Amino acid sequence: MARGERRRRGAPADGARTAERAARGGPARREGRGGRARGAAAGAALAVVVLALALGLSGCWLLAWHRARRAVTLHSAPPALPPDSSSPAVAPDLFWGTYRPHVYFGMKTRSPQPLLTGLMWAQQGTTPGTPKLRHTCEQGDGVGPYGWEFHDGLSFGRQHIQDGALRLTTEFVKRPGGQHGGNWSWRVTVEPQASSTSALPLVSLFFYVVTDGKEVLVPEVGAKGQLKFISGHTSELGDFRFTLMPPTSPGDTAPKYGSYNVFWSSNPGLPLLTEMVKSRLNNWFQHRPPGASPERYLGLPGSLKWEDRGPSGQGQGQGQFLIQQVTLKVPFSVELVFESGSAQAGGSQALEQLAGSLLTQALESHADAFRERFEKTFRLKEKGLSPEEQALGQVALSGLLGGIGYFYGQGLVLPDMEVEGSKQKVDPVLFPPVPLFTAVPSRSFFPRGFLWDEGFHQLVIQRWDPRLTREAVGHWLGLLNADGWIGREQVLGDEARARVPSEFLVQRTAHANPPTLLLPVAHMLEGGDPADYAFLRRAFPRLRAWFSWLHQSQAGPVPLSYRWRGRDPALPTLLNPKTLPSGLDDYPRASHPSPTERHLDLRCWVALGARVLMQLAEQLGEAEAAAELGPLAASLEAEESLDELHWAPELGVFADFGNHTKAVQLKPRPPQGLVRVVGRPSPRLQYVDALGYVSLFPFLLRLLDPNSSRLGPLLDVLADSRQLWSPFGLRSLAATSPFYSQRNSEHDPPYWRGAVWLNVNYLALGALHYYGHLEGPYQARAAKLHRELRTNLVGNVRRQYQATGFLWEQYSDQDGRGMGCRPFQGWTSLVLLAMAEDY
């Protein structure tokens, strides 16, 4: 994951800028999504033809043209998921969901042309000028802590949000029925913080509905700007109706006075919704509850006339944006009810509206069912964990499930154009339109799909709902191009693209990522679930193609060695060129990148892949594939081969190999700033002295025999507080390393250079548990280290959560404090499996 780049904001190259404009829709934006997809496909084909013509005078033009075309061609293997697997006809209970993880509260359909709903809010009169409008999750907006207390990934959720003196609770529950995904209801409760002594503020909530094209919305307005309901129709949802119920006091049924404003326009584009509402909050209105003094507030203009929606005809292909503002004094609750026409007509009698006391009963029933299912699944109470630890586990799971998103769009791809040792220059091109159903690392900072994160995400989700994991893995495998490549970061759709710096939009087909999706695949193999088995049978051709691409494209300089493609060049501003495709970003590698490098972690990932694919082939009766994969797996797991390529006797551990010197440092050199200075000894081919997570990979992925003589030295460095052991978990780089806690450039702080990361610590716990249950000379020591590491890791995550209300991206090895972005309920949610001792 290119998280280490998060503070850099360079300008994109001309080619990237041009392709980015194309990805955003270009001049053909009003054609609707089908027209855009056809136009984009034609554009990609044209780019390939232009490339072929440009290379036509060289002897290798045909190979280059073929390569460029395959880069943006979807793989021909049958899909891992059934046709229309996201449709309401096939998966009605998953059709609606909180699939917009980057907004504080919103729902959408799993569709290329979704109907979207969302919530904004603002405290009125607390600051001069326009009030702060809350909508999208941001790192620096002052909101927090926030997150899901409960979320079952399917039909129910409860979230708490702290915003200054306010505490918001957002809840939803779905009710199945009909042919279009059923009904659902929201409840938003706004209360003062328990510790707040200030006067009760006036708050505006903004409930909105957005359509993407030809869908129809018909608002029915009542007195004083209050919408009675919004009726509508789409081809996927049929007839439906939204009803905003009268506000009440929390836990009460008596109506509470509210002031209403409404706004209706053409859809300005999803990334622009917040700014559009801000720009329209320019009229003063009076909030006049009976018997109380009036108060001024800023409101929307309040017109529902067609001509106010934009230039003539603008709304036709662009969709609609309809928003209801309700303003009142805290505390209060407001409910929004969505009713599907087919669900309402599906029974012998009309369904009672899911609101008021009926909604309260449904929410409490779902909360009780969640608690019961959670304990049955993870058994934390049975294991003796405290109520605080049980609550942490529920939050970890709920935050991960509540971060699942559904994305649709076209990514930007840069084909690998290295032919016979020379690189051909080519601009990025558009990948075909694809859907992606995936969890995300962070709602505030990384609200999109990351390939190597997703394997860890699914280890948690799989224990809760294996079906969700099949859906996610199947969608990721649907991204395979004709060569078997999957882009490591998926930026699909306008909302996702708007949050990514332009220089990081392009995915390069030469670059890999750790194949962590094979971790949940391995768990499926062990579980014996017939549904998992059926899925793996469908998915096998794609899994094999993906692994084959990894094994072949990342091959190293000697047999059974591997090298991450895509290291940064040795720029004068970088202490150690980064290796973003590895996922470990700035973890120190050979000081001078070269084709001679051998990367230990990559070899171990390929070894794991060969083992899992071989076992899968054997179970499926794929004799040819098993015969091919078996010898490769055996060779990669042979300790003699691993020793020959990666055991460094002078270091006493496994290591990378490459053109390296330790004599590098950053020194100030005005006016350039910090620059890299290389001293003596000069770089030479040798093992890379960078003791840390990479050194442990043969152990982490359980590739060593329990009697291996190499296991003892790895446990030594793991348990040494001068090396990797800390009171808060295993640090990513030894405290004795010259790179420990060192910046990589003037603007690039350390990332994988000492901090404690949950995903690798979880692998370490799993390995210690594994070797602690196998007979061998290190069994007792591994078991003891497992207990101690689990105590340290879980204890620190719990303390930081209690202190801050967040799970964090990483934790300091010095004092345990949370660092990086937050909330980070991606792989940090693995703390739940650590508590459950489920590896």
LUMPAGU-723456 format. One record per residue: z, x, y of N, C-alpha, C in turn. Coordinates in steps of 0.1 Angstrom, whole numbers, plus 5000, padded with zeros to 4 digits. Layout:
ZXYZXYZXY ...
This chain:
500050084988500050005000500050095012 499250065022499050145034500150105044 501450085039502450045048502850165058 502650285053502950405061502150405074 501050335074500150335086500550225096 501650155094501950035101502050055116 502350175121502550195135501350245142 500250275135499050335141498050215144 497450225156496550125160495250185166 494550255158493350325163492150225164 491150265171489950175172489050185160 488450075155487550085144486250155147 485750215136484350265138483350155141 482250195147481250095151480850005139 480650075127480249995116481349895112 482649935112483749845108483749735118 483549765131483649665142482549555140 481349605137480249515134480449425122 480949485111481249405099482349305102 483349355110484449265113484049145120 483049165130482549045137481848955128 481149005118480448925108481448845100 482548915096483648845088484248735096 484348745109484948645117484048525120 482848535115482048415116480748435124 480748525134479648555142479048435149 477848435153477248315160477048195152 477148205138476948095130478248015126 479248035135480547985131480647835129 479747755136479947615135479147555123 478647635115477947575103478847515093 480147545094481047505084481147615073 482147605064482347715055481247745046 480547635041479447665032478347745038 478047705051477047775058477447915061 478647935064479148075067479048155055 479448105043479348185031477848215028 476948125030475548155027475048265037 475448245049475048345059475648485056 476848485052477548615049476848675037 476548595027475848655015474548705018 473748635027472448685032472648815039 473748815048473948935056474249055047 475049035036475349145027474049195020 473249095016472049135009471149215018 471049165031470249235041470749385043 472049395044472649525045472249625034 472249565022471949645010470449685011 469549595015468149625017467949735027 468649715039468549815049468949955044 470049955037470550075031469550145022 468950055014467950105004466750175012 466350105022465250155030465650285037 466850295042467350415049467350535039 467650505027467750615017466450635009 465450565013464150565005463450695005 463650775014462950905015463651015006 464950985001465651074993465351044978 465551144970465351134956466351044949 467451014955468450934948468650794955 467650744962467750614969468050504960 467350504948467550394939468950384933 469550494930470950494925471850444936 471650494948472450454959472350304962 471150254962470950104964471650024953 471450074941472150004929473650004931 474150114935475650124937476150034948 475450034959475849944970475749794966 474749764959474649624954475749584945 476049664935477149634926478549624933 478649704944479949694951480349564956 479249484959479549344965478949234956 478949264943478549174933479749144924 480049014922481248974914480949014899 481949044892481849074878481348964870 480548994860479848884852480648824840 481848894837482648844826483148694829 483348614819483848484821485248484829 485448394838486748394845487948374836 489048434841490248424833490948294834 490548214845491148084847490047974844 490447854840489447754838488747714851 487547654850486847614862487647524871 487547534884488347444893489847444890 490347564887491747564882492747534894 492247544906493147514918492947374923 492047294917491747164922492847064919 492946954926494046854923493746784909 492546784905492246724892492846814880 492746944882493247034871494747074873 495147094885496547134887497147054899 497346924897497746844909499146884914 500046934906501346974911501347104919 500247184918500147304926499247284938 498647174940497647164950498247174964 499347114967500047134979501147234977 501347314987502447414987502647485000 503747555001504047635013503247765012 501947745012500947855009500547925022 501347915033501147985045502348075048 502548185041503848255042504048315055 503048335064503248395076503848305087 503848175084504448085094505848045089 506748015099508147975095508147855086 507347755088507347645079505947575081 505247555069503947495069503547475055 502547385053502047365040500547355041 499847375030498347365029497947335015 496747295013496247275000495547404994 495547414981494847524975493347494975 492647524986491247484987490647574997 489347604995488547685005488447605018 488547475018488547395030489847315031 490947385034492247315033492647225044 493447135041494247055051495547135054 495747165066496947245069497947175078 499247195075500247135084501247245087 501947225098502847335103503847285113 504847375116505847345125505947455136 506147415148506547505159507747445165 508547525173509647475180509947565192 510647505202511047585214512347525220 513147605224514347565232513947545247 514247435252513747405266514847445276 514347505287515247535298516147655297 516047735286516947845284516447965292 515247975295514648085303513648035313 513448105324512448055334511048065327 510247975332508847975327508747905314 507647935307507347865294508347905284 508947805277509947845266509247925255 510147995248509648075237509247985225 508047995222507447905211507447975198 508147925188508347985175507347925166 506548005158505547955149505348045137 504848175141504648265130505748365129 506048415117507048505114506748645120 507548695129507348815136508548905134 508249045134509349135133510249135145 509649125157510449145169510649025178 510648905172510748785181512248745182 513148815177514548775178515048665169 514148615161514548505151515148575139 516248525134516748575121518248585121 518848595109518048595097517448455093 516448465085515848345080515348365066 515148255058514648265045515048145036 514448145025514648035016515948045008 516747945009517947935001517547894986 516647794986516147754973514647734975 513847764964512447734964512047754949 511547644944511247644929509747684927 508947714937507647754935506647644933 507147524933506347414928506547284937 507747234938507947104944509147084953 509847194956511047174964511447314970 511947304983512447414989513447385001 514347475003515247455015515447595021 515147605034515147725042516047715054 516747825057517547825069517047935078 516947895091516447985102517447995113 517848115117518748125128517948175140 518048095151517248135163518248125175 518848235178519848235189520948145186 521248045195522347955193521947835183 520747835178520347725169520247775155 520547675146520347695132519447575127 518247615122517247515117517347525102 517247405096517047395081515747315079 514847375072513647315068513647285053 513347165049513347125035512047045032 511647055020510446975015510746935001 510146824997510046784983508746714980 508246734969506946674965507246564954 506446464955506546354945505146334938 505046364925503746354919503246214918 501846204917501246074915499846074920 499045984914497645974919496746084914 495646104920494646204916494446314926 495246314937495046414948496246494951 497146514942498246604945499546544949 499546404950500746334952501246334966 502446284968503146274981504046384984 504446404996505546504999506146465012 507446515014508146485026508846605031 508946615045509746725051510946665058 511946755059513046725068513346855076 513446845089513746955097515046915105 516146995103517446965109517747075119 518047045131518447145141519847125145 520647225144522047215148522447345156 523547335163524047455170524747545160 524647675162525347765154526847735154 527547755143528947725143529747805153 529247925157530048005166529547985181 528647895183528047875196529047795204 529247845217530147765226529347715238 528047745238527247695250526947545249 526447495260526047355260524947325250 524947205245523947165235522547165242 521647245236520347265242519347145239 518347135247517247045245516147125237 515747065226514747135218513547045215 512447115215511147045212510647095198 510347005189509647035177508246985178 507347065172505947045173505447035158 505046915154504446895141502946885142 502246965134500746955136500046945123 498746895124497846885113496546955118 495947035109494747105112493647075101 492447045105491447035095490347145098 489547165088488647285088487147245090 486847115091485447085092485146945093 484646875083484146745084485246635081 486546685079487546585076487846495087 488346375084488546275094490046255097 490546265109491846225113491846115123 492646005121492645895130494145865134 494545915146495945885150496045745155 497245685153497545555158498745575167 498545565180499645595190500345475193 501645485195502545385199502945395214 504145355217504545365231505045505235 504745545247505245665253504845785245 503645795240503145915234503645935220 504245835214504745845200503645805190 503345885181502345855170503045765160 502445645158502945565147502645635133 501445675132501045755120499745815123 499345905113497945965114497345935100 496245865100495545835088494345935087 493845955075492746055074492146045060 491046115059490246115046489546255045 489646315033488846425030488346405016 487246485012486646464999487646504988 488546604991489546644980490746564980 491146504991492446434992492246284992 491046234993490846094995491446045007 491945925007492745865019494145915019 494645935030496045975032496645935045 497945945046498645905059499845995061 499946045074501146115078501946015087 503346015085504245935093505346025098 505546035111506746105116507846005119 508846015111509945915112510745935124 511445825129512345835141513445935138 513746025148514846125146516146055145 517046125138518446075136519446195138 520646155138521646265138521746315123 522046445121522146495108523046415099 522546385087523346305077523546165081 522846115091523045975096521645905095 521745765095520545685095520245625109 521145635118520945575131519945655139 518945585145517945655153518545725165 517945845168518445915180517245925190 517645915203516545905213515746035214 514446025214513546135215512446105225 511946215232510846205241509546255233 508446195235507246225227506046265236 505346365231504046405237503146435225 501846415228500846435218499646515224 498946585215497746665219496846665208 495546645211494446635201493246715206 492846815198491646895203490846935191 489746995194489047065183489847185178 489647225166490447335160489947465167 490847535174490347655181490247775172 490647765160490747875150492147895147 492547915135493947915131494748025138 494248145140495048245147495348215162 494648115167494848075181495647955184 496247895173496947775175498147795184 498947895182500147925190499747935205 498748015208498348035222497847905228 497147825220496647705226497747615230 498747605221499947515225500647575237 500847705237501547765249500747735262 499447745261498647725273498747575278 499047485269499047345273500447295276 501447385275502847345279502947375294 502247295302502247325316502547195325 503047095318503446975326504946945324 505546905335506946875334507146725331 508046695322508346555318509946535319 510346415319511746375320512146325306 513246385301513946335289515046245294 514946115291515946015297516645935286 517545985279518345905269519145795277 519245675271520045575277521445615280 521945595292523345635295523545775297 522545865298522746005300521846055312 522246165317521446225328520146275323 519046255331517746295327517646455328 516846505319516646655319515146675319 514746785326513246815326512946905314 511746885309511246975298509746985300 509147095295507747125295507147055282 506046975285505446905274503946915273 503346875262501946875261501346755270 500046765274499546675283499546525279 499446505266499646365261498446275261 497246325259496046235259495446245245 494946125241494246125228492746085230 492246105242490846065245489946175238 488846125232487846205226487446325235 487146285248486546385256487446505259 488746485257489746585259489746695248 488946665238489046755226488046875227 487346885238486446995240485046955244 484147045245482747015249482146915239 481146845243480546745235480146795222 480546735211480146775197480946895192 481846955200482447075195483347055183 483946935182484846915172484246885158 482946855158482246805146482346905135 481947025137481947125126483147215126 483947205136485047305138486347255133 486447125130487747075126488547015138 489746965134490546895144491946955144 492646955155493947005157494746885164 495746835157496446715162497946755161 498646745173500046795173500946685180 502046655174503046565180504246645184 504646635197505846705202506946595203 508146625197509246545199510446625205 511046575216512046655223513346575223 514446645220515746575220516846675219 518046625221519246705221519746735207 520146865205520746895192522146835191 522646805179521946815166521146695163 520146715154519246605150518446645137 517946545131516946565120515746485122 514646535118513346465119512646485106 511946375101511246375088509846345090 508946415083507546395082507146355068 506446245066506146195053504546195051 504146255040502746255037502546165025 501646065026501445975014499945975011 499646004998498345994993497945854989 496745814993496245684990496245654975 495845754967495745724953497145724946 498145804952499445794947500145664950 499845614962500445484965499845364957 498545384953497945274946498045294931 498645394927498645434913499545344904 500545284909501445214901501345064902 502144994895502144844895502744794908 503544874915504144834928504144944937 504144914950504045024960505245114960 505045244961506145334961506945324974 508245324973509045334985508945464992 508845465005508645585013509745685010 509345815008510245915005510945975018 511845895023512545925036513945875035 514745925045516045875047516945905035 517745815030518645835019517945865006 516745815004515945844992515545994992 515146045004514746185005516046275003 517146225008518446305006518746314991 518546204984518846204970517946294963 516646294966515646374960515946524962 516246554975516546694978517746744970 518846664970520046714963519746724948 519046624942518646634928517946764925 516946794933516146914931517047044932 517947044942518847154944519747174931 520247064926521147074914520247124902 519047074901518147124890517847264892 517647314904517347454906518447544902 519747504906520847584902521047594887 520847484880521047474866519947564859 518747544863517647624857517747774860 518247804872518447944876519448014866 520547944864521548004855521048014841 520347914836519747914823518748024821 518048054832517048164831517548304832 518548324841518948464844520348484840 521248384838522548394832523448494840 523348484853524248574861525648534860 525948404861527348364860527948404846 527148384836527548414822527848564821 527148644828527348794828528448844837 529148744843530248784851529948824866 528748794871528448834884529148734894 529548784906530248704915529448594921 530048494927529248394934528348444945 528748554952527948614962526748674956 526848744944525748804937524848694932 525348584927524548474922523748414933 524348404945523648354957522548444961 522748574960521748684963520548664954 520848644941519848634931518948514934 519548404938518848284941517948304953 518448364963517748394975516548494972 516748594964515748684960514548614954 514848524944513848454937513148354947 513948284955513348174963512548234974 512948354980512148414990510748464984 510748514972509548554966508648434963 509148324958508348204955507848144968 508748144978508348084991507348164998 507148294994506148375000504748374993 504648284983503348274976502348204986 501148264987500148214996498848184988 498048104994496648084989495648125001 494748214997493848265007492448255002 491548245012490148225009489348295020 488348375016487548445026486748555020 486248635029485448755025486148885031 486348975022486849105026485649195030 486049305037485149415041485249525031 484049575026484049675015483149785019 483549905017482750025019482350085006 481150075002480750124988480850274987 481150314975481250464972479750514971 479350594981477950634982477850784979 478750844971478650984967477650984955 476551054957475451064947475151214946 475251264934474951404931475651504941 476951474943477651564952477551544967 476651454971476451434986476851294989 477351265001477751135005476751075014 476350955012475350885021476250795030 475850795043476650715053476150575052 477150485052476850345051477850265058 477550155064478450065071479149975061 480349925064480949825055480149705054 480249635042479549515040480549405035 480149285036481049175032480949145017 482149135011482349094997482048944997 481648894985481448744984482748664987 482648544991483848454994484648434981 485948464981486748454969488148394973 488748314963490148274966491148364960 492348364965493448444960494748374961 495348354950496748284949497648404945 498548434955499348564953500648554960 501648624956502848644964502548754974 503348764984503148864994504448954996 504249075000505449165002506449115013 505849075024506749035036506048935044 506748825047506248715055505948755069 506748855074506648895088505649005090 505449095080504649215083503549235073 503649185061502549205051502349065045 501848965052501648835046500348815040 500048905030498748905024498848975010 497848975002497949034989497749184988 498749244981498649394978498649414963 497749484958497449494944498649554936 499149664941500249734933501549664935 501749594946502949514948503049394938 501849334936501749214929502249224915 502049334908502549354894504049344894 504749404904506149394905506649254908 505949184917506249044921506248964908 505248974900505048884889506048914878 506649034877507749054868508848954870 509148924883510248834886509748684884 508548654889508048524889507848474874 507448574866507048544852508348484844 509448544847510648494841510948344844 510648314857510948174862509848074858 508648114860507548014857506348094852 506148114839504948194834503648144839 503548014841502347954846501848014859 502848024868502548084881501948224880 502548304871502048434869500648434863 500348344854498948334849497948304860 498348214869497548174880497248294889 498348364892498248484901497348594895 497648634883496948744876495448694875 495248574871493848524869493148534882 493748494894493048504907492748654910 493748744908493448884911492248934902 492248894890491148944881489848884886 489848764893488648704898488048794910 488748894914488248974925487449094920 487349114907486649224902485149224906 484749344911483249354913482549404901 481249424902480449444890480849574882 481549664889481949794883483349784877 484149674880485449664875486549704886 486149714898487049754909487649634916 488949644919489649544927490149614940 489849564951490449614964491949614964 492549714969494049724968494749644978 494049604989494649514999493649405002 494149285002493149175003493449105016 492449105025492549045038491448935038 491948815035490948705033491348585042 490348545050490548435059491048485073 490748395083491048425097492548455099 493448375093494848395095495348525091 494848565079495248705074494648815082 493348795086492648905093493248925107 493748815113494248835126495548925127 496148945115497449025115497249165110 495949205108495749335103494949425113 495449545117494649625126493249645120 492249655129490849655124490549775115 491149885118490850005110491349995095 492149895092492649875079492049755071 490949695078490349585071489449625060 488949745060487849785051488549845038 488049795027488549845014487449935008 487750055003486750144998486750144983 485550124977485350104963485650234955 485850344961486150464954487650474952 488450394959489950404959490550304949 491450354941492150274931493550234937 494350184928495750154931496450144917 497750174917498450164904498250024897 497850024884497549904877498749824873 499649784882500949724879500749584873 499649524875499449394868499549404853 499449524848499649534833501049534829 502049544839503449524835503749374831 503349274839503549144834502649114822 501449174821500649154809501349204796 502049324798502849374786503949274783 504549214793505649114790505048994783 503848954787503248844780503048874765 502648994762502449044748503649034740 504849054746506149054739506648914738 506248824747506948694747506548594737 505348604732504848504722504548364726 504448344740504048214745502648184742 502348074735500948044732500048024744 500547974755499747964767499448104773 500348194772500148334776499048394767 499148374755498248424745496748374748 496648244751495348194754494848244767 495748264776495248324789494748474787 495548544779495148684777493848694769 493548604761492248604754491148584764 491248494773490248474783490148594793 491348654796491348764806490948894800 490948914787490749044782489549114787 488349054787487149124792487349184806 488049114814488249154828489249264828 490349244821491349354820490749484815 489949474805489349594800488349654810 487549574817486649634827487449694838 488549644842489349694853489949834849 490449834836491049964831489950064830 488850024824487750124822487350184836 487250104846486850154859487950254864 489150224862490250314866490150444859 490050444846489950554837488850644840 487650584843486450664846486350714860 486650624870486450664884487450764889 488650764883489650854888489850974879 488951004871489051114862489251244869 490051334864490351464871489451574866 489751694870488851814868488851864854 489851824846489851864832490151744823 489751744810489951624802491451574802 491551444803492851384803493751404815 493051454826493651464839493051354848 493751324859493351214868493651254882 492851204891493051244905492851114914 493751084922493650974932492451004941 491450924942490450944952491050874965 490550934976490950874989492150934996 492451064993493551135001492951155015 493851155025493551195038492951335038 492051365047491651505049492751585055 492651715054493751805060493551815075 493951715082493851715096494951805102 494751865114495751945120497051875125 496951745125498151665130499051615118 498551645105499351585094500051695087 501351685085502151775077501651785063 501351675056500851665043499851545042 498651575039497651455039498151355029 498051225034498651115026497751075015 498251005005497550954994497850804993 497250725002497550585002497150514990 496050544983495750464970496850474960 497650584960498750594950499850494952 499950424964501050334967502250414973 502250544971503350624976503050694989 502050654995501650685009501850835012 503050865018503251005023504051095014 504151045001504851134992504151264991 504751384992504051514993503251544980 502051574983501051624972500651764976 499651814969499151944972498851954987 499252064993499052075008497652075012 496752125004495352125008494552044997 494151925001493451834991492151904986 491951884973490751944967490451864954 489251884949488851824936489651884924 490351994926491052054915492451984912 492751884920494151824919494251744906 495451744900495851664889497051584893 497051454893498151374898498851314886 500151344885500951314874501151164873 501451094884501750954883500550874879 499350914883498150844879497850864865 498050984859497851004845498850904837 500050894842501050804835500550664836 500050614847499550484848498450454839 497550554838496350534828496950534814 497950614811498450614798499050474794 499850424804500350284802499250184800 498250194808497150104807496450104793 496250234788495550244775496450184764 497750204765498650154755498650004755 498749944767498849794768497549734764 496349784768495149734764494849754749 495249864743495149884729495949774721 497149754725498049654719497449514720 496849484732496249354734495049334725 494249444725493049434717493349414702 494449484697494849464683495249314681 496049264690496549124688495449024688 494449054697493348954698492248974687 492449084679491449104669490149164674 490249234686489049294692488949434686 488349444674488349574667487649684674 486549654680485749764687486549814699 487149734707487949774718489149854713 489849804703491049874698490650014693 489550024686489050154681488750254692 488250204703487950284715489250324723 490150224724491350254732492450324725 492450314711493550374703493650524705 492450594703492550744704492850784719 492350714729492650744742494150734745 494750624740496250604742497050714735 496650744723497350844716497250984723 496051014728495851144735496751154747 496751044755497451044768498951044765 499450994754500850984752501351114744 500451194740500751314733501551414742 502651454738503451534747502851674750 502151724740501551854741500551854753 499751744754498751734764499451714778 500451634778501151614791501751744795 502351814786503051944790501952044795 500852054788499852144792499352124806 499251994810498651974823499651954834 500951914831501851874841503251934840 503652004830504952054829504952194837 505852204847505952324855507152404851 507052504843508152574838509052634850 508352684860509052744871509852634879 509552504878510252404885511152324875 510952334862511752274852511552124852 510452074857510151924857508651914856 508151784854506751754855506351754870 505051784872504651794886503151774887 502651744899501251744903500751894902 499451914903498852044903497752044913 497652154921496552154931496652274940 495852284950495752394959496952374970 497952454968499252414975499952544980 500652514991501652614996502852535002 504052585001505152515008505252565022 504552665026504652715040503852635050 504152515051503552425061504652355069 504452345082505352275090504652225103 505352125109504852075122505552145133 504752195143505252265154504652215167 505452205178504952155190503952255196 502752205200501752285207501052205218 501652215230501052135241499652175244 498752085248499051945250498851855238 498451925226498151845214499351765209 500551815212501751765205502051835193 502551765182502951835170501651865162 501551985157500352025149500852095137 500052095126500452165114500152315115 501152385110500952535110501152575096 500152655090500252705077500552845077 501652885070502053025070501753095057 502553185053502453255040503653225031 503353215018502153245011501053145014 499853195013498653105015498553015003 497852905005497652804994496952864982 497452824970496752864958496952754948 496152764937496252664926497652684919 498452584919499752584913500352444912 501452444905502252314905502852284918 502852154922503352114935504852094935 505552174942507052164943507452044952 507551924946507851804954508651714945 509851754942510751684932511051544938 510751444930511051304935510551204925 510151084930509750984921508551024912 507551094917506451134909506851214897 507851304899508351384888508851304876 509351184879509951104869509051014861 507751014865506850904859506750904844 506651014837506651004822507950934817 509050954824510250884820510250734825 509850714837509850574843508950484834 507850524829506950444822507150454807 508250524803508750524789507650594780 507050694785506050764777506650874768 507850914770508451024763509250974751 509151054740509951024728511451034731 512250954725513750964728514251094724 513551174716514051304712513351414719 512551384729511851484737512751584744 512351704743513151804750513051794766 512051724770511851704784512751594791 513251514782514051404787515351444794 515951544788517251604794517051654808 516051744810515951794824515651684834 514851574830514651464839515951394842 516751374832518051304835518951394844 518851524843519551614851519251594866 517951594869517651584883517851444888 517651344880517951204883519451194887 520351254880521751234882522351334892 521651424897522151524906522151474920 523251464927523351414941522651514951 522451634947521651724955520151704954 519751624944518351594941518051454944 518151364934517651224935518751124936 519951154931521051054930521651034944 521850904947522650874959523550754956 524550734964525450614962524750484963 523450484967522750354970521550334961 521250424952520050424944519450554944 518350574936517650694935516750714948 516950824954516050854966514750894961 513750874970512350894966511951044966 512651124973512351274974513651344974 513751454966514951534965515451574979 516751574980517351614993517151764996 516851834986516551984987515152014991 514251914991512851934993512651975008 511752065011511452095025510751975032 510251875025509651755030510651645032 511851655027512851555028513051505042 512851375044513051315057512251375069 511151435065510251495075509151405079 508951395092507751325097506451375092 505451295090504151345086503251375098 503551315109502851345121503751305133 503351335145504151295157504451155157 503551065152503650925153503950855139 504250935129504350885116505650925109 506750845110508050875104507950885089 508950945083509050955068509050815062 508450805050508350675044508850685029 508150765021508550785007509050925007 509950965016510451105017511951105017 512551025009514051015008514550875006 513950775012514450645012514550584998 515350494996515550424983514650304982 513850294972512850184970513250114957 513249974958513649894947512749894935 511449904938510449894926510650014917 510750134922510850254914512250264908 513250214915514650214909514650114898 513950004899513949904888513249974876 512150044878511550114866512550214860 513350284869514250374864515350304856 515850194861516850114853516350074840 515050024840514449984827514350104817 513950224822513850334813515150384808 516250384817517550424812518050324802 517850194804518250094794517450114781 516250144782515350164770515850284762 516050404769516550514761518050504758 518750424765520150404761520350314749 519250254744519350174732518550234721 518050354722517350424711518150544707 518150564694518850684689518250814694 519050904698518551024703519651104710 519351234713520451314719520851274733 520051184739520351144753520750994754 521050934743521250794743522550754751 523650824749524850784756524750814771 524150924774523950964788523150864795 522050824789521150724795521850594798 522650554788523350424789524350434801 525050544802526050564813525350564826 524250634827523550644840522950504844 522550424834522150294837523150204843 524350214838525450134843525850174858 525850304860526150354873525150324883 523850344880522750324889522650174892 522850084882522749944885523849904895 525049954893526149924902525849964916 525350084917525050144931523950054938 522950034930521749964936522049824940 522649744930522849604933523949594944 524949674943526049674953525549694967 524649784969524149814982523249704987 522349654979521549544984522349424987 523449394980524349284983525049304996 525549424998526249455011525349435023 524149495021523149485033522749345035 522649265025522249125027523349045034 524649075029525749005036525849045050 525549165054525649215067524549175076 523349155071522149135079521448995076 521648945064520948825061519548845055 519148975053517849005049517849095037 516749085028516349185019515349275027 515449405024514749505032513649575024 512749635031511649705025512149835017 513049905023513650025017515050035023 515850135017517250145021517450295023 518350325032518650465035519450525024 519050655020519850725010521150785016 521250785029522350845036523550745038 523250625042524350525044524050385038 522850375032522550245025521950145034 521850165047521350055056519950015052 519549885055518249845053517349905063 516049935059515150005068513749935065 512849975074511449915073511449775078 510449695072510349565076511249465069 511449355075512349245069511949115075 512049005067512449005053511449075044 511849145034510949205024511349145010 510849025008511248964995510048964985 509349084986508449124976509149184964 508849314962509449384951510949414952 511549394965512949404966513649294958 512949184955513449074947513749114933 513249234929513649294916515149314914 515849304925517349314924517849204915 517149094914517548984905517449024891 516349084887516249134873517149244870 517549324880518549434878519849374875 520249264882521449194880521449134866 520349074862520249004849520049104838 519849234841519549334831518349294822 517349254829516149204823515049304826 514649384817513649484819512449474810 
